[in-house]
Amino acid sequence: MRHDRRQLLRAIGVGSSSVFVAGCSALTGDSDADGDDGTRSGNESGTETGDDEDENESESEGEGEGEEAEDVEFSATTVITMEAGGTDIWNAADQGHFYYETVSGDFDVSVEVMSLENTNPHAKAGIMARESIDTDAKNVMIRKRPAYGTSPQWRPETRADTTSTTSEDGAELSAVEGGDLAEAPWQRLERTDGTLRAYGSADGEDWTLLAEIPPSVLDLSDEVLLGLAATSHDQLNPTTAKFRNLEGLEPGTNEDISEPVEPGSVSISESAIVSTLEPADVAASSARLRAEVEALGNVDEVDVRFQYREVTEDEWLETESETVSDTGELELEVSGLTGRRYYQFRAVADDGENEVATVNDLFATPSGSGGSSEEDAGPESNSRFDPDDGFSELAPWLDDDTPIVTVSEPTREALATATGVDGPRVVAFETSGTIDLGAEDLNVRNDECWIAGQTAPSPGITLIRGGLWLYGNDCVVQHVRVRPGDAGQGTGWQPDAIEMADDTENNIVDHCTGTWSVDENINVGYDTTDCTISNCLVAEPLNDATHEKGPHGYNSIVGDGATNVSLMGNVWALGTDRNPRLKSGTETVVVNNFVHHFGDGMWADPDTSHSIVGNVFEDAQTEQPHVVMKDGSGATVYAEDNVGDGDNQIVDDAISLVDSPPLWPEALEPMAAGEVRGHNLENAGARPADRTAHDERIVDHVRNGGGGVIDSQDDVGGYPDLEENTRELDEPERGLRAWLRERALAVETSE
């Protein structure tokens, strides 16, 4: 599936003349009180968002003691600005600011979180429903945090700890992978018959369910306080949150939750409405950025300018401002751009008192080549197996205008930014080094991504303390090492090194190294199709580490229902099992792989169909067959030219042998099994002509019969710390595919 490289931006507003401002009164409550005596744990009087001199307090049971405000008519041009302090809205007690009304029964409220000042990566802002203003009250909140996406959190009982869809205790309720939704400034909270549903959206029109929370998990009372909340996660520095497009709610009371050092406040203003449009006349080095002023609000004119930057850069460049006194379109030219790159851009509107930027949008510059040039596909791999010799097609989306996204420093943030672009992209490296994933997997969620580790200067790129997951389709990963290890974690930490996620298609992992996994090293997910693992070094899975099932030194699986899977030219070594395991319903070709020092070899699970040709099994630690079916029946295998050592039978008698391959890629030509050992040890893994010490050690162990099963990365010297060398990319104007393959060949052979 091809993507439009230019996306339209959502409209957001710029604050204009103030309608009213409210602050919180002095706080008298005890911030450490737990409410057992029936008193409120927070401040004793909320503040009206109308006339500050009106001291009448509401006495409604369960509402809190805030003051009622004059009616405000909220529209698409109304901006709500909240100043909020507080340590956090989390754990068993909250501290922040709340702008709310009391509602009963079902509700459905939505809002756009325009901006949130980054006082702390865990500062948060969003819709909240809670039973009272008490600091420890049951509640649910949809939160936007500066360093994360949009996700729901909730306190299931009074005084209980809060959990979320990104926490272990709440993850099972998440309706999205990973628990949060990136690029979702719009929030929606709905209650129907006691069930709460949280949604996120990029545009306020297409909603994604984040979680459904039934009364059995969180049973809020019929009457709740429903509104907007924020916390700075920093006692000394309040944050500023701006909201717009509030629907389904008419809040009139605002007050602090608990007792922040800095009291909070709410102000309401009307706004101009400005949105960005698709850029025009985009060339390799220039473009015309466009915006539309849809409304001026309560001012006569606003100044509009654009900010833009290459997606991996930190600092924004700016155009001059243009003063606009009427609605309509405007455009400003930018120059000095780099060809074949993605750029973020946004419009900034300034009314003299406030300025607000639109949500970041994206455009791509062409290469300047004048069109696609695919006549030269470049050299083939130094290995006998090219990455597209299997069922997968190597990046059919790639052409000479496909943007390159550069990684110039070896950090998780830089790599996540590059891989996270929503559009066809080549991730290229201007640096070598070790990238610490921080005990968390890195997920590639968007299609059409080629992670080109061959572009890095020596000694290349190694990821540690986490795994790499491909959730997108049509992705390629080459010449990258991934070593999760135990990462100092406890039981339940069980990462894979590289995983093609379930239900994906046409993904390729070629010439990569996967070691020190806790679950498995390199896997093909469930119900995938047309996926390839080729020329990889898959070794030293941690055996007795942090897996919840205990010893688990396993190398690879192909998940249930995966079809047209190609496993070619790999080395599986120094593990106890799954070399690989071909699970129920799978259809694979397993050709010319080398399996060394293993307990169980290959599994052919029931109801599977495989072509297993020219594989070599060496140093088996068991007397069972090298290709085994342990339970059930119905595995069908075509087996030819497979070689084992000792007296071990090659194929289990429980497996049905057939006379011809049940599946076979058209381009695949196997070599004789006698060539496999030497060929694979020379070619397998990331950058075989530029191996790091750990890869050299593993290959030496396999070649000379050393090494064995390990329980921790510390058993073999611990995590690497690679040199951080840098160089500028030298990609050509034409022939991007050929350039990538030339770079690959350069790290595959020393000639």
N, C-alpha and C positions, 0 to 999 in steps of 0.2 A: 504494500500500500504506500503510495507516494504522498508526501505532505507538502502543503503550500508553505514556502519558506517565509512568508510574510503574514503576520497575524494582526487582526484589528484589535484595538485596545478598548477596554471598558471606559466609559465616561465617569469621572469623579469631579468633585467640586472644589472651589476655593472659598474660604471663609470671607464673609463680607460684614455688613453692619450688625452690631450686637443687638439682640432683642432683649435678653436679660442675662444676668450673671449671678451665680449663687456660690457661697462658700459654706464650709461647715463651722459650726460654733465650737467653742472650747470643749474639749472632751473630758468627762469626769469619771467615766467608768474604769474599772480595774481590768487592764488588758490580760491579766492572768486568771481572772475569775472564770469558773467553769459553768456557772449558771445553775448550780444545784439548788440554790435558795430561791429560784424563780425569778431572779433579777436578770436583766439583759447583760451580756458580757461586753457589749460594745459601748458606743457613746450614748448619752442619755437623751439627746435631742437632735433630730435631723433638721435640715435646713430647707426651707421653701425655695423653689426655683423661680419665684416671682419677687414679691416685695420683702426684703430682708427684715423690715421692721415688724412684720406680722408675726406675733409670737404664739398664735393659736396652734396647739398640737393635736394630732389625731390620737384618739384613744381606742382605735379599732383593735380588737384582740388579734394577736398574731401578726400584726402589720409592722410593728416597730413604732417609734414615737416621732417620726418625721413629720414635717409640716406640709400641708397641702399647698399646691401651687396654682397660679392662674392657668387657664387653659392655653395650650399652645397647639397650633395647627401645624403638624409635621407634613412636609412635602418633600419632593425629590431634591429641592434646593436647600433643605434645612440641614445644617451641619451641627452636630453635637460634639463639643470639645470637653473632654473630661481630664482633669488633673487628678492623679491618684498616687498616693504613697503606699506604704505597707510592705511587710516582709514577704508576703505571698498569699495566694488563695490556694491552699494545699494542706496536706497532712490533716491534723485533727482540729485546726483552728485557722480562721481566715483573717486577713488584714488587707484592706484596700478601700475602694470607693464604689458606691452603688447608687444608681439612678433608676427608680422603679415605680410601679403601681401595684396595687393588690388586685388579683384576679382570682376567679373561681372556675372550676371545671376545665373543659378543654380550651386550648389556646394554640395559636400558630403565629409566631412572630419571626421576622427576618430583618437583617440589617447588613450594611456594608461597613466593614472595618477599614476606613480609608488609610489610617496610618497609626503606628504605635512606636513611640520613642524607645530606643534600645538602651534602657537603663540597666538591663540585665538580660541575657539570652532567654531567661525564663519569666520575664515580665509578661503579662497577659492581659488581653481585653476581649470582651465578647458578651454574648447573651447569657444571662443567669436566671434561674428560678430557685428560690430557697424558701424554707418554711418560716424563717424569721430573720431578723437582722443579727441575731446572736452569732458570735464568732464561730461556734461549733455546730451550727444548724445543718440539717440535711440539705443538700443542694445539688444541682446539676449546672454545668457551665460549658459552653462551647468557647474554646480559647484560641486566640491567635497569639503566637509568641514570636519575637523577632528572629530567633534562630531556627524556627521549626515551622511546620505547616499548621493546618487547622485541625483540631481534634477535640472530642468531648472528654470531660472529667466529671466525677461525681463523688459525693460523700454519702454512702448508703444508709448510714445511721447517725444520729446525733452523737457527737464526740468521737466518731470513728475516723480512721484514716481515709483520706481521699485516694481514689484510684482513677485510671484513665485507660483509653484504648491503646496508649503507648506503654502502659505498665503491664507487668506480668499478670497481675490479678485481674485486669480488665481487658486484656488482649482478646480473649475469646468472644467478646461482644463486638469487636471491630468488624465493620463491613468493608473496610478497605485494607489492602496489604500494608503492613507496617504501622497501622493505627492512626495515621494522619494523612491529610490531603494537602499537597503543595499547591501554591498559587491559587488559593481559595479565599479571597478577602470577604466573600459573602457568607453569612451564617443564617441558619434557620433552625428554630427549636419548636417542636410540635408536641402537644400532649393530646392523646385521644384515648378515652376510657382508661386512663391511668398509665398507659404506655407512652414513654418519651422517645422521640426520634430526633436525632441530630443530623443536620445536613450541612454540606459545604458546596460552594459554587464559585466558578471563575467570573460569572457574568450576571448572577441573580436570576437567570432564566432556566438553565440546565442544572438541576440539583443532584448531588451525589450523596446517598445515605452513608453516614459515618458510623452510626450505631443505633440500634434499637434496644432500649433499656426497659424491661418489663417491671411491673410492680413487685415481682418477687426479688428483684435486685435493688430497686429504689422505689419506695412507696411514699411519694410526697402527699401531703394533706391536700384536700380539695382546694383550700384557699392558700395561695402562695404569693410571695413577693416576686414579681417578674420584671426584669429590666436589663440594664447594661451595667457591666462591672469591669473594673480594671485594678491592677496592682503593679507597683514598680519593681517588686522583688528587691528593693533597696530602701532601707529605712530613711536614709538621708537625702535621697534624690527622687522626687516624684516623677512619674512618667506622664506624657501627654498622649491620650488616645483620641482619635477623631472618628466619628461614626456618621453615616449618611444613609438615606433610603430606608429609614425605619418604618416598618409596616406591622400592623397587628398589635400595636402597643402605644399607649399615651402616658408615659411616665410623668409624675408630677412631684415626686419626693426624691431628694438625693441626700445621702449621708455616708459617713465613714463606717466601715465594718471594723470593729475593734478600735484601736487607738493608734493610728500611724503618727509618727513624729511630725510629719508634714500633712496637715489636713487637706482633704481633697475638695474639688469644686466641679461644677458643671456650668458651661455657658452655651448658649444657643445663638446661631447666626444664620443668616441667609447667605447663599453662595451663588457665584457664577458656576456654570456647568461647562467644562471644557473636556473634550475627548480628542484622542489622536486618531489620525486616519492613515491608511496605507501610504508609505513613502512613494514618491514619484521620481522618475528619471534616475533610478539606482544604477550606478556604474561601479567599476572596480575601486575608484578613489573618491567618489562623491555621491550625494543623494540630496533630494529635496524632502525635508521632513514636514509633515502636514498635520494640522489640527483644526478642529471646529469648535468655535465658541457658541454654545447652544443657548446660554442665558447669561446676563450680567449680574443678576441678583439685585441688590439695592445700591449699587454704585454705578457711576456714569462710564467708567472705563477700567480696564485691567491691563496689566503688562504680561505678555505671554512670551516665553522663551522655551527652547528645547535643551535638554541634557542628553548626552549620548556617550557610549563607551563600548569598546570591545568586551564581550561577555566575561572574559576572565580578568579584566582589569578592575582595579578598586576605585579609581578616581573618575569622576564624570567630567567631560568636556562640555562647554556651554556655547550656545549661539548668543547673539545680541537679542535684546527684548524688542518686541513690537507692541505698541500701545493699541488696544482695540476698544472702540467705543460703540460697536454694534455687533450683533451676532453675525456669524458667517465663518468661512474658512480662511486660513492663512497658511503660508508655507515659508520656510527659511532653508537656505542651502547650507550643507556642511561639506567640507572637503578634507583632504589629507587622510582618507580612509585607506585601509588595506584590503586588497582584493581577496576573495574567497574566505571571508570571515563573517561571523555573526556579530551584530551590534544590538545592544539594548538602547532604547530611547524612551523618553517621556516628555510630556509637556508640563511646564510649570507656570501657574497663573498667580499673579501678585496684585492685590488690590491696595497696597500701601500699608496695610496693617497685618495681613496674613497672606501666606502663600502655601499652596498645596500642589503636589506633583501627582500626575496620573500614575496608574499602575504601569510598571515597566513592560514594554512590548519589544518585539524582535523583528529585525530584518537582516537579510544576508546580501553581501556584495558578491557579484560574479567574479570569475577569475581574470577576466580581461582577455581570454583566449578567443573570444568571438563565437564560442559555441563548444559543444561537447567534442572531444577527440578520443575515441576509444579504439582506434586502429591498432595501437601498440598496447597489448595487455601486459607486457613486461615479462621477465624471466620466470620460469617455473621454479618451484622449491628445490633446494639441494637434496631434500628427501625424495624417495621414490613416490611419495604420496603428496600430491598437491591438495590444498584445503578444499577444492571443489571436485575432487575425484569421487567423493561420496554422493549422497542424495542431495546435499545442500548446494545451493547456488551462491557463489561468492559475491556478496554485496551487489545484487542486480541494480540497486538504486544509485550506485556511485557513478558520477560523471565529473567532467572537469570543473563544473561550477559548485560541486558539493563543498560546503564550508569546512574549513579546518578550525578546530577549537584547540588552542594551545594550553598545555600545562607547563608553567614556568617555575613552579616550586613544588617539592615533593610533600604535599600536605593533603589530607583527606578533603579539606574544603575545596582546594583547587581541582582535584580530580572529580569530586561530586558536582561542581559547577559545570565542568566540561562534559561529563557524561549525561548530566541532567537536561541539556538543551532539548527542546521538543522540536526535532526536525532532523533530517539527514545530516550526519556529521562524522568527521574523522577526528578522533582524539589523538593528538600528536604531542610529543614530549620534547621540551627544550631543556630538560633537566634529567639527571639520573637521581637515584636515591631510594631510600626506604620510606614508604608511606604507611604511617601508623593509623589504622582505621579506628582505634579507640575502643576496642572490644564491641564493635557493632558492624554488621554487614553493610557493604556499599551496594545499593540496588540501582541497576540501570533499568529505568521504567519505560523509557520511550524507544520506539522502533528505530531501526536504521542507524546503528552506532558501530563504528569500527574503532576499537581501542588498539592503536598501533604501537605496541611497546618497542618495535624495531626502530622507531624514530628517535628514541632516547639515546643520548651519548652513553658510552661505556661507564659503569657496568650495568646499565639498564634500570628497570623499575621492579621493586619487590613490595608487595602489600603484606602487612603483618597485622596480627590481632584482630582478625575479622575476615569475612569471605566476600567474594564478588558474585552477585546474583544477576542473571539476565532475565528480566521480566519482559523486555521488548522482543519483537520479532526481527528477523533479517539483521542480526548483529554478528560481529566478528570480534574475537579477542585473540591477539597474537603476541607472542614473545613477552609475556608478563609472568612473574612468579607470585604465587599467593601462599602464604604460610600463616594460617590462623593461630595455631598453638593454643595453649590453655589460657593465655592472656591474663593470668592471675585471677581467674574467675572460679566460682564454686560449681557444685553439681548443677546440671541443667544448661551449662554453657556447652553447646555442641554444634559448632559451625562446620559447614563445608568450606572447602577452599574456593571452588568455582562451581556454580550451579546454573544450569538452564532451567528456569522455573517452569512449573506446570502449564500446560496449554499453550506453549510457545511453538514457533515454527521457524525453520530455515536459519538456525543459529549455528555458528562455527566457533569452536575453540581449538586453535592450532598452535603448535609449538609453545605451549605453556607448561609451567611447572606448578604442580599442586602437592604440597606436603603439609604434615602436622595438623591435619583436620581432626576433629573429635567425632563427627558423624561419618562423612565420607569425603574424599579428596576432590574428585571431579565427577559430576553427575549430569545425567540427562533426566529431566523431570517427567512427571506423569502426563500422559495424553499429549505428548509433543509429537511433532512430525518433521521429517527432513532435517535432522540435526546431526552434526559431525563433531567427533573428538579425534584429532589426528596429531601424530608426532608429539605427544605430551609425555612428560615425566611425572608419574603419579606414584608417590612413595611415602614411606614413613608416616602413615596415619597413627595418631596417638592411641595406644591401646587402652591402658588403664588410667584414664585422665578424669574428665568431668562429665562424661555421658551418664545420663540418668539410669541407663540399663547396665552400667558397669563396663567391663572390657569390651572394646568396640574398635579394634584396629582395622578398619575397613577402607578399601580404596575407592570403588566406584559402583554405582547402580545405574540402571536404565529403568525408569519408573513405569508402573503399570500403564498399559495402553499406549506406550510410545511406539511409533511406527517409522519405518524408513530411517533408521538410525545407523550411522556409519562410524565404526571404531577401527582406526587404521594406524599402524606404525607406532603404537604407544608402548611404553614400558610401565608395567605395574610391578612394584617391588616392595619388599620389606613390610608386608602387612599380613594380617591373619586371615582375611576373608574378602569376598566380593571383588574379584579380579577379572571381569566385573560380574555383578549379579544382574541377570536379564529377567526382570520381573514379569508378572502375569500379563498376558495379552501383548507382549512386545514382539516387534519384528526388527531384527538387526542383521547387519553384516559385521563380523568380527574377523578382521583380516590382518595377518602379519604383525601381531602384537607379541611382546616378550614379557612373560610372567615369571618373576624370580622371587624365591624365598617366600613361600606362602603356605597358609593352612588350606583353606578352601580355594580352589581356582575359580573357574567360571561356573555360574549357576544358570541353568536353563529352567526357569520356573514353568509350571503347568500352563497350557494353552498359549504357547509361544512358538515362534517360527524364526529360524536363524540359519545364516550361512556362515560357518565357522571354518576358516581356511588359512593354512600356513602359519599357525601360531606356534610359539615355542614355550614350553613349560620347564622350568629349571629349579632345582633345590626345593622340591616339595617337602613340606613338613608333615605330610599325611600319606597314608597308603590308599586313599580313596581315589576315584577317577578324577582327572583334571577338569572335565566338563561334567557337572553333576546335577541331578534333579533330586532333591531331598524329599519333597512331599508331593502327592498327587500324581497326575499323569497328563499326557497330551502335549509334551514338548516335541517339536519336529525340528530336526537338525540335518543340514547337509554338512558333512565333515570331510575335509580333504587336506592331506599334507600337514597335519598337525603333529608336532614332535614333543615327546615328554622324556623325562629321565627316570631311571630306576625301572621298577616293574609296574608302575601305576598304569592302569587302563586309561586310554584317552577319553572315551565317551561312556558315560553311565549306561548300563543295559536298560534302565528304565526309560531312556530317551529313544524316540522313534527316528531311525536314520532314513533319509531319502536319497535318491540317486542324482538329483539335480538341485541347484540352489533355488530355494523358494523366493528369494529376492536378490537382486544384484544391480548396483549402479552401472550405467553404461560405460563410464570412463574409467572404471576401476580395473587395474591389471595387477594381480598379486605377484610377488616374487617367491622364489622357492624358500621353504622354511629354513634351509641351511644358510641363507643369507641374512636372516632376520636378526640374530643376536648382534652381529657386528654392525649392521646398518642402523638398528634402533639405538644402540648405545652411542653411536656417532651423531645421530640426528635428533633424538628426542629431547624435549624440554625447551625452555626459553633460551634463546640466543646461544645455541650449542657451540658456536665459535667464540663465545664471550661469556663462558660460564662463571658463576660466582663460586665461592669456596664450598658452600653447602651442596650445590649441584655437582661440582667436581667430586666431592666426597662420596655422594650417593652413587654416582656412576662408577667410581673406583670400587666401592663396596660390591656393586652388582657384578662388575667385570671380574673381580678377584675373589669373590666369595666371602666378603667381610660384612660387617654390620648385622643388623637384626631388628626385631620389633622394639620400639621405644614407647615410653609412657609420657614423656615431656620433651619439649624442645630443648630444655636444659640438659637432657641426656647427651645431646650432640653439639653443645656449645652455645645454645640460646639464639635469640633473634639476631639477624644481621643488622649492621649499621653501614650501609653502602655509602660510598663517596658521592657527593652532590656536585657533579660536573655539569656545565651548561654549554649550550651552543644554540645559535639561531637556526631555525628551519630554513631549508634551501629548496622548498618545493618548486617545481617548474610551473610555468603558466599553463602548459599543456601536458597531458599524460599523467594525471594524478594516480591512476591505478598502477601504471607501470612504475612510477616512483615508489609507491608503497611496496611493490614486490621487489624492486631493486634494493630497498632498504632492508627488507626481510632477508634476501639472499646474502646481504653483506654481513649479517650476524649469524647466518647459518653455516657459512664456510669461511675458512681462513685464507682461501686462495684469492 
